[in-house]
Amino acid sequence: MKGINYVTDDSNKKVAVQIELKLLQKYDEQIEDLIDGIIAESRKDESRKPLSEVIKNLKRIGKLK
């Protein structure tokens, strides 16, 4: 695809991708959704806190009134 190049290792395995900025601007919402999905997937095993606890801590440190 024009504007997309793959970076490969010594075994010719794809390890990264380079995307031209013009192409990124054209598909910015879709790329943002993709990145959000990747971040969510990477955090799926992290511990969770109840929202009430988060709010309480933010108020305690002065980040929320």
Secondary structure, 3 states (H helix, E strand, C coil): CCCEEEEECCCCCEEEEEECHHHHHHCHHHHHHHHHHHHHHHCCCCCCCCHHHHHHHHHHCCCCC
